[in-house]
Amino acid sequence: MTDVLRVGVIGLGRRWRRRYKPALLALRQRFAVRAVYDQVRERAAAEARRLRCPAVAGPAALLERGDVDAVLLLDAQWFGLWPVGLACRFGKPVFCSCPAERDEAYADALVRQVHESRLPVMVEMAPRVAAETTRLREIVATELGPVLRVLCDALLPARAGPALVREKGGTTAASPPPFVAAFPLGASGVALLDWCASLLGGEPGRVLATGTDGGYDMLLDFGDGRGAEIRHRRLGAVRRLRLEVIAEHGMAVAELPGRLWWTARDGRHVHVMSRRQPTGQVLLERFHQAVTMGLPPEPNLRDAHRALGWLRAAARSRDAGGWVNVPG
């Protein structure tokens, strides 16, 4: 396989426009878009004209193409994670930015199918690969020592009112996706849990979740006095991710995007990351390396599935009103 990875893009919504289309344009020497698909035909046709490639009839038609080496699955739309299972049949690596909790009922079978086929599947989980997190790990390793506690604050914009769906004779409010109500933390749960665990190491033995759709608090007990707390809130138009780490020899705070400060034995330090590489580029560069160089994709579907198990335990805890053990 050449260094230029020929990809097909499935899902051309907001994530494509804001994150991955700019990233692909910046990485045009490494990626070439050969086909696109979206459930909105007009949107796919317009994007295909801009990219000078075909708009195909569906995910299967895209995967069947001989000029597509790998797939970027960027929106769940009507198909959820089904294209990942289909990619196993064609042996085409997948970069997936659809939350595992979005298609939770299919996730268990899918992770087995991917494992058996040995298909490289990389999952977005952007906080783990953010430049601030990378720098935070370096500080922990060189100055702060083993992590004892992690506190994650996630402020997300309040949801807009229900979308209107056109029906014969008028319009009606659409229901939110079932997974939004089923799981604490909504569509960001797996990524936030993975973010915390990537710094603590290991897996939690039990979890406690409280709250409603407007805000959740979650505690994860990793044993030996180590733990994580996630506070998830929706507030106006605010979007902020903040991670506080308490370690043996000090503490550090990473705030996405662009800010990091820590206190160690030699005093307090502040680092403002003014030349931060866009997250979309970081993720796609990792995917390119995994496919063209044979490196293990990270984070991968198994990582997402592991965090999904913790999220399932959190949902049981919320409903039961107490601590719930995480299955081993």
Secondary structure, 3 states (H helix, E strand, C coil): CCCCEEEEEECCCHHHHHHHHHHHHHCCCCEEEEEEECCCHHHHHHHHHHHCCCECCCHHHHHHCCCCCEEEECCCCCCCCHHHHHHHHHCCCEEECCCHHHHHHHHHHHHHHHHHHCCCEEECCHHHHCHHHHHHHHHHHHHHCCEEEEEEEEEECCCCCCCEEEECCEEEECCCCHHHHHCCCHHHHHHHHHHHHHHHCCCCCEEEEEEECCEEEEEEEEECCEEEEEEEEECCCCCEEEEEEEECCEEEEEEECCEEEEEECCEEEEEECCCCCCHHHHHHHHHHHHHHHCCCCCCEHHHHHHHHHHHHHHHHHHHHCCCEECCC
